[in-house]
Amino acid sequence: ASGAAAGAKTTTTKTTTKKRPRGEAEAGEEGAKAAEAPSGLPKAGSLRLHLLTALCAGLSDRSAIVGWVGQRASGRFGEGSASRGDAVTTLGKEKSMRVPLWRQEGALYALTAAGREAARRGGIPLGGQRKRQKKGE
């Protein structure tokens, strides 16, 4: 019985060790979010970044956006981690993001001012306009 009591004290110590002040945990999470904040762009290689890029290319229809991303996301819709359904879900859930980069009206999507600004800061061309002015070459 005394061995069980000693074990209980050890468990209490472990529980105390696991607890962290709430402010400390939140600061760590905010620090991770701040890593993305300077340009406002989603994380590199993310499905959300691919969707933003499609919208910046001038696409607005859900099926066109999802198809475009599927072709350019290096197999993300094949055996990769994302599916076509994930892309549609990500498009639709943007409205609940802290700073939405696009808005939805039915099956149509458009960049918000924050989305256009994030694209500019991240060097993503807007409206399908590429910075190639080499028509004669």
C-alpha positions, -999 to +999 in steps of 0.1 A: +000+000+000+028+024+008+043+017-026+011+027-042+011+059-023+046+067-034+035+060-070+006+084-066+030+112-055+052+105-086+021+108-108+012+141-091+047+154-098+044+144-135+010+161-138+026+193-123+054+190-148+030+187-177+010+218-168+022+250-184+009+285-178-018+293-203-001+325-214+031+307-222+013+281-245-006+308-262+025+329-268+041+299-286+010+295-308+010+332-316+047+330-325+039+303-350+011+324-365+035+355-366+059+335-387+033+337-415+021+372-408+048+394-425+035+387-460+000+374-450+006+343-472-005+309-461+023+284-453+045+274-482+033+243-501-001+244-484-034+237-501-046+272-491-016+288-509-023+268-540-059+280-539-048+316-534-025+313-564-054+300-585-076+329-575-047+353-583-044+337-617-079+350-624-100+319-618-133+323-599-154+292-605-150+264-580-145+236-605-119+256-624-100+265-593-100+229-580-089+216-614-061+241-617-048+233-583-050+196-590-028+200-621-002+222-604-001+209-568+023+181-577+000+151-572-018+165-542-051+151-555-037+117-565-020+096-538-009+127-519-023+140-487-051+162-501-082+153-521-105+172-543-129+173-513-102+189-492-098+217-517-135+224-518-137+223-480-107+247-478-123+271-502-155+271-482-139+275-448-119+305-457-147+328-444-140+316-409-102+324-411-089+352-390-081+372-421-100+357-451-080+359-484-111+352-505-149+353-503-175+330-516-208+336-534-223+302-543-197+284-565-178+316-573-149+330-553-131+363-554-100+377-536-106+400-507-084+431-502-063+411-477-059+384-504-047+409-530-023+425-505-009+391-494-004+382-531+014+414-538+036+410-508+043+374-517+051+382-553+021+363-568+009+380-600-027+391-599-054+386-625-034+362-646-009+389-655+026+375-655+056+397-652+069+384-686+070+412-711+088+393-737+061+391-764+086+395-792+110+367-781 
